[in-house]
Amino acid sequence: MRRVAVVVALTLAGLAMAVVGGLVIGPTPIGTTRVVGDMFSHLGLGHSTLTSLQSTIIWQLRAPRMVLGLLAGSMLAVAGGTYQGVFRNPLADPYLLGVAAGAGLGATFAIVHVGGGLSTPTWTPLLAFVGAIGAVTATWLVGGRGLYSNAATLILAGVAVSALLTSVQTYLQQSSLGSMTRVYIWLLGSLASATWGSVGLVAPYVVVCVLVCVAAGRALDVMSVGEDESRSLGLPVRRVRLIVIVASSLGTAAIVSVAGLIGFVGIIVPHIVRLLVGTSYRRILPISVVFGAAFMVFADTIARTIVAPSELPLGVVTALVGAPVFVVILTLRRRVAM
């Protein structure tokens, strides 16, 4: 328990550093003390020393981007943990059931046919969300309508649906070559377009879905012994699987609709947490929420500053960080198994 307490404390400290860094770091230098002082002034403690321009930069540009990063990181991380638990597959991630392919198809359709390949229309998040939910629904139907299927059947159905939707998306891109750059930018993920409106749009989905996933931790611990054993212990396995998959997919679809596709977070964060606190999902999931949020904000801070005034796609940064970390994790797991 002491080790878990230390991990929780360090994770919360990392989250605090990520939040402050997300507000302080940027092309326009603003001192940490002044930003923290302004934050306290909003709570009625002290007075702000920021100019009106600096206040606008902090609260209208950096803050919504930082908050959206917190929501995205927490949702993708906890979704990855729940998928790994419900499918008992350490390589499962939030895009397993076709969420990425469906969202990508919806966004591509919006850019090609609504924006004419010349712009990214305001309808893009909505069509990406519809595409993601449609893909998960198709996977559910193809896989035997969930309640009557097992985990392996759902995974295979997700692979088939993803392949089909990806081929349609490729056709749309090839039919409008001028849109390919904008489509690829969206597919690589970014928080650059974050506003308080987009935060308010996805926050209800993310908060509810995260709470549902975390609450399922005890059930996932029981399911880790196997489906037959879980049923013998009185756990409604198919109902739990349905609830967890719907919550994970719905929350992920909401994030994908406004931020694009951001890989590796749902794989590496639960693995890192598992190495630190053990295999119980009652510990893994809530800690993954905080760890994932901090990781995403740190990654976005790197993405928007390392090549300033330009910025890297967020998915590139998470891949550059996540791929080596994932290789290390696999190596450590192999050594432990030996």
C-alpha positions as CSV (number, residue, x, y, z in Angstrom):
1,M,0.0,0.0,0.0
2,R,2.9,2.3,0.7
3,R,4.2,1.9,-2.8
4,V,0.7,2.7,-4.2
5,A,0.5,5.8,-2.1
6,V,3.9,7.0,-3.4
7,V,2.9,6.3,-7.0
8,V,-0.4,8.2,-6.5
9,A,1.5,11.2,-4.9
10,L,4.0,11.3,-7.7
11,T,1.3,11.1,-10.4
12,L,-0.7,13.9,-8.8
13,A,2.5,16.0,-8.6
14,G,3.2,15.3,-12.3
15,L,-0.3,16.3,-13.1
16,A,0.1,19.6,-11.3
17,M,3.4,20.3,-13.1
18,A,1.7,19.5,-16.5
19,V,-1.2,21.9,-15.8
20,V,1.1,24.7,-14.8
21,G,3.5,24.0,-17.7
22,G,0.6,23.9,-20.2
23,L,-0.4,27.4,-19.1
24,V,3.1,28.9,-18.8
25,I,5.1,27.4,-21.7
26,G,4.6,28.9,-25.1
27,P,5.9,31.4,-27.7
28,T,4.9,34.3,-25.5
29,P,6.9,34.0,-22.3
30,I,4.8,34.5,-19.1
31,G,6.4,33.9,-15.7
32,T,5.2,30.9,-13.6
33,T,4.7,33.0,-10.5
34,R,2.4,35.5,-12.4
35,V,0.4,32.6,-14.0
36,V,0.0,30.9,-10.6
37,G,-0.9,34.2,-9.0
38,D,-3.6,34.8,-11.7
39,M,-5.0,31.3,-11.0
40,F,-5.3,32.1,-7.3
41,S,-6.9,35.5,-8.1
42,H,-9.7,33.7,-9.8
43,L,-10.3,32.0,-6.5
44,G,-10.5,35.3,-4.7
45,L,-6.9,35.0,-3.3
46,G,-4.7,37.9,-4.2
47,H,-4.5,40.0,-7.3
48,S,-3.5,39.2,-10.9
49,T,-0.4,40.9,-12.4
50,L,-1.1,39.8,-16.0
51,T,-1.9,42.2,-18.7
52,S,-5.2,41.8,-20.6
53,L,-3.3,40.3,-23.6
54,Q,-1.5,37.8,-21.3
55,S,-4.8,36.9,-19.6
56,T,-6.3,36.3,-23.1
57,I,-3.4,34.1,-24.1
58,I,-3.7,32.1,-20.9
59,W,-7.4,31.6,-20.6
60,Q,-8.6,31.7,-24.2
61,L,-5.8,29.9,-26.0
62,R,-3.7,27.8,-23.6
63,A,-6.3,26.9,-20.9
64,P,-8.9,25.2,-23.2
65,R,-6.1,23.4,-25.0
66,M,-4.7,22.2,-21.7
67,V,-8.2,21.1,-20.4
68,L,-9.0,19.3,-23.6
69,G,-5.6,17.5,-23.2
70,L,-6.5,16.5,-19.7
71,L,-9.8,15.1,-20.9
72,A,-8.3,13.3,-23.9
73,G,-5.4,11.7,-21.9
74,S,-7.6,10.5,-19.1
75,M,-10.2,9.0,-21.5
76,L,-7.8,7.3,-23.8
77,A,-5.7,5.9,-20.9
78,V,-8.7,4.5,-18.9
79,A,-10.3,3.2,-22.1
80,G,-7.1,1.3,-22.9
81,G,-7.0,-0.1,-19.4
82,T,-10.6,-1.3,-19.6
83,Y,-10.2,-2.8,-23.1
84,Q,-7.1,-4.7,-21.9
85,G,-9.1,-6.0,-18.9
86,V,-12.3,-6.9,-20.6
87,F,-10.6,-8.6,-23.5
88,R,-7.7,-9.9,-21.4
89,N,-5.4,-8.7,-24.1
90,P,-2.4,-6.5,-23.2
91,L,-2.2,-5.1,-26.7
92,A,-5.9,-3.8,-26.7
93,D,-6.3,-0.1,-27.2
94,P,-9.3,2.3,-27.5
95,Y,-9.4,2.0,-31.2
96,L,-9.8,-1.8,-31.2
97,L,-13.5,-2.0,-32.2
98,G,-13.2,0.3,-35.2
99,V,-13.5,3.7,-33.5
100,A,-10.5,5.1,-35.3
101,A,-11.6,3.8,-38.7
102,G,-15.1,5.1,-38.3
103,A,-14.0,8.5,-37.1
104,G,-11.4,8.8,-39.8
105,L,-14.0,8.0,-42.4
106,G,-16.4,10.6,-41.0
107,A,-13.7,13.3,-40.9
108,T,-12.5,12.4,-44.4
109,F,-16.1,12.7,-45.7
110,A,-16.5,16.1,-44.1
111,I,-13.3,17.4,-45.5
112,V,-13.7,16.0,-49.0
113,H,-17.5,16.5,-49.6
114,V,-18.4,19.3,-47.1
115,G,-15.2,21.3,-47.2
116,G,-14.5,20.6,-50.8
117,G,-11.0,19.5,-49.9
118,L,-10.0,23.2,-49.3
119,S,-10.9,23.5,-45.6
120,T,-11.8,21.6,-42.5
121,P,-15.5,22.4,-41.9
122,T,-17.1,22.9,-38.6
123,W,-19.2,19.7,-39.2
124,T,-16.0,17.5,-39.0
125,P,-16.2,16.7,-35.3
126,L,-19.9,15.7,-35.6
127,L,-19.4,13.5,-38.6
128,A,-16.3,12.0,-37.0
129,F,-18.3,11.2,-33.9
130,V,-21.2,9.7,-36.0
131,G,-18.6,7.6,-37.9
132,A,-17.0,6.3,-34.7
133,I,-20.3,5.3,-33.1
134,G,-21.5,3.8,-36.4
135,A,-18.3,1.7,-36.6
136,V,-18.7,0.4,-33.0
137,T,-22.3,-0.4,-33.7
138,A,-21.4,-2.3,-36.9
139,T,-18.7,-4.2,-34.9
140,W,-21.3,-5.1,-32.3
141,L,-23.8,-6.4,-34.8
142,V,-21.2,-8.3,-36.9
143,G,-19.7,-9.8,-33.7
144,G,-23.0,-11.3,-32.6
145,R,-24.7,-8.4,-30.9
146,G,-22.4,-8.4,-27.9
147,L,-24.4,-10.2,-25.4
148,Y,-24.1,-13.4,-27.4
149,S,-20.5,-13.1,-28.4
150,N,-17.2,-13.6,-26.8
151,A,-14.2,-11.3,-26.6
152,A,-12.3,-13.0,-29.5
153,T,-15.4,-12.7,-31.8
154,L,-15.7,-8.9,-31.1
155,I,-12.0,-8.4,-31.8
156,L,-12.2,-10.2,-35.1
157,A,-15.4,-8.2,-36.0
158,G,-13.6,-5.0,-35.2
159,V,-10.7,-5.9,-37.4
160,A,-13.1,-6.6,-40.3
161,V,-15.1,-3.4,-39.9
162,S,-11.9,-1.3,-39.6
163,A,-10.5,-2.8,-42.8
164,L,-13.7,-2.1,-44.7
165,L,-14.0,1.5,-43.4
166,T,-10.3,2.2,-44.0
167,S,-10.6,1.1,-47.6
168,V,-13.6,3.5,-48.1
169,Q,-11.7,6.3,-46.5
170,T,-8.7,5.6,-48.8
171,Y,-11.0,5.8,-51.8
172,L,-12.4,9.1,-50.7
173,Q,-8.9,10.5,-50.3
174,Q,-7.8,9.3,-53.7
175,S,-10.9,10.8,-55.3
176,S,-9.9,14.2,-54.0
177,L,-6.1,14.5,-53.9
178,G,-6.2,18.1,-52.8
179,S,-7.7,17.1,-49.5
180,M,-5.1,14.6,-48.5
181,T,-2.9,17.0,-46.6
182,R,-5.8,18.2,-44.4
183,V,-7.0,14.6,-43.9
184,Y,-3.6,13.5,-42.8
185,I,-3.2,16.4,-40.4
186,W,-6.5,15.5,-38.7
187,L,-5.6,11.8,-38.6
188,L,-2.3,12.5,-36.8
189,G,-4.2,14.3,-34.0
190,S,-3.9,17.8,-32.6
191,L,-5.3,20.0,-29.9
192,A,-4.6,23.2,-31.8
193,S,-8.3,23.9,-32.5
194,A,-9.3,23.5,-28.9
195,T,-11.9,26.0,-27.6
196,W,-14.0,26.2,-24.5
197,G,-16.9,25.2,-26.8
198,S,-15.1,21.9,-27.8
199,V,-14.3,21.3,-24.2
200,G,-17.9,21.7,-23.2
201,L,-18.9,19.5,-26.1
202,V,-16.9,16.4,-25.0
203,A,-16.6,16.9,-21.2
204,P,-20.0,15.3,-20.3
205,Y,-19.2,12.2,-22.4
206,V,-15.7,11.9,-21.0
207,V,-16.6,12.4,-17.3
208,V,-19.5,9.9,-17.4
209,C,-17.5,7.3,-19.4
210,V,-14.4,7.7,-17.2
211,L,-16.5,7.2,-14.0
212,V,-18.2,4.1,-15.5
213,C,-14.8,2.6,-16.5
214,V,-13.2,3.2,-13.1
215,A,-16.3,1.8,-11.3
216,A,-15.9,-1.4,-13.4
217,G,-12.4,-2.1,-11.9
218,R,-13.6,-4.7,-9.4
219,A,-15.6,-6.5,-12.1
220,L,-12.5,-6.6,-14.4
221,D,-10.5,-8.0,-11.5
222,V,-13.0,-10.9,-11.3
223,M,-13.1,-11.3,-15.1
224,S,-9.3,-11.7,-15.2
225,V,-9.7,-15.3,-13.9
226,G,-11.7,-16.3,-16.9
227,E,-15.3,-16.0,-18.2
228,D,-16.6,-19.3,-16.9
229,E,-15.1,-18.8,-13.4
230,S,-16.5,-15.2,-13.3
231,R,-20.0,-16.5,-14.1
232,S,-19.7,-19.1,-11.4
233,L,-18.9,-16.3,-8.9
234,G,-22.2,-14.6,-10.0
235,L,-20.7,-11.9,-12.2
236,P,-22.9,-11.0,-15.3
237,V,-20.0,-11.1,-17.7
238,R,-21.8,-10.2,-20.9
239,R,-23.6,-7.3,-19.3
240,V,-20.3,-6.0,-17.8
241,R,-18.6,-6.3,-21.1
242,L,-21.4,-4.5,-22.8
243,I,-21.4,-1.6,-20.4
244,V,-17.6,-1.3,-20.4
245,I,-17.2,-1.4,-24.1
246,V,-20.0,1.1,-24.7
247,A,-18.5,3.5,-22.2
248,S,-14.9,3.2,-23.5
249,S,-16.0,3.5,-27.1
250,L,-18.4,6.4,-26.6
251,G,-15.8,8.4,-24.6
252,T,-13.1,7.7,-27.2
253,A,-15.3,8.6,-30.1
254,A,-16.0,12.0,-28.4
255,I,-12.3,12.7,-28.0
256,V,-11.4,11.5,-31.5
257,S,-14.2,13.8,-33.0
258,V,-12.4,17.0,-31.7
259,A,-8.8,16.0,-31.4
260,G,-8.2,13.4,-34.2
261,L,-6.4,10.1,-33.8
262,I,-3.8,10.1,-31.0
263,G,-2.1,6.7,-30.6
264,F,-0.1,4.9,-28.0
265,V,-1.7,6.6,-24.9
266,G,-4.2,3.8,-24.4
267,I,-1.5,1.2,-24.6
268,I,1.5,2.5,-22.8
269,V,-0.2,4.3,-19.9
270,P,-2.0,1.3,-18.4
271,H,1.1,-0.8,-18.9
272,I,3.3,1.6,-17.0
273,V,0.8,1.9,-14.2
274,R,0.5,-1.9,-14.1
275,L,4.3,-2.2,-13.7
276,L,4.2,0.3,-10.8
277,V,1.1,-0.8,-8.8
278,G,0.4,-4.4,-9.8
279,T,-2.4,-6.1,-11.8
280,S,-5.5,-5.0,-9.9
281,Y,-7.7,-2.9,-12.1
282,R,-9.1,-1.2,-9.0
283,R,-5.7,0.5,-8.8
284,I,-4.8,0.6,-12.5
285,L,-7.8,2.5,-13.8
286,P,-8.0,5.5,-11.5
287,I,-4.3,6.0,-11.6
288,S,-4.3,5.7,-15.4
289,V,-6.8,8.5,-15.5
290,V,-4.4,10.9,-13.8
291,F,-1.3,9.5,-15.5
292,G,-2.9,9.7,-18.9
293,A,-4.1,13.3,-18.4
294,A,-0.6,14.4,-17.3
295,F,1.1,12.6,-20.2
296,M,-1.2,14.1,-22.8
297,V,-0.6,17.7,-21.6
298,F,3.2,17.2,-21.4
299,A,3.1,15.7,-25.0
300,D,1.0,18.6,-26.3
301,T,3.3,21.1,-24.7
302,I,6.2,19.5,-26.5
303,A,4.2,19.4,-29.8
304,R,3.4,23.1,-29.8
305,T,6.9,24.4,-28.7
306,I,9.6,22.2,-30.0
307,V,9.4,23.6,-33.5
308,A,7.8,26.9,-32.7
309,P,6.3,28.9,-34.3
310,S,5.1,25.8,-36.1
311,E,3.9,22.7,-34.2
312,L,4.1,19.0,-34.6
313,P,1.0,16.8,-34.8
314,L,0.3,15.5,-31.3
315,G,0.1,11.9,-32.6
316,V,3.7,12.2,-33.8
317,V,4.9,13.2,-30.3
318,T,2.9,10.4,-28.6
319,A,4.3,7.9,-31.1
320,L,7.9,9.2,-30.7
321,V,7.6,8.8,-26.9
322,G,5.3,5.9,-26.8
323,A,7.0,3.5,-29.2
324,P,10.3,3.3,-27.3
325,V,8.5,3.1,-24.0
326,F,6.4,0.3,-25.3
327,V,9.5,-1.6,-26.4
328,V,11.0,-1.2,-22.9
329,I,7.8,-2.4,-21.3
330,L,7.7,-5.5,-23.5
331,T,11.3,-6.2,-22.7
332,L,10.7,-5.9,-19.0
333,R,7.6,-8.2,-19.2
334,R,9.6,-10.8,-21.1
335,R,12.4,-10.8,-18.5
336,V,9.8,-11.1,-15.7
337,A,8.2,-14.0,-17.5
338,M,11.5,-15.8,-17.9
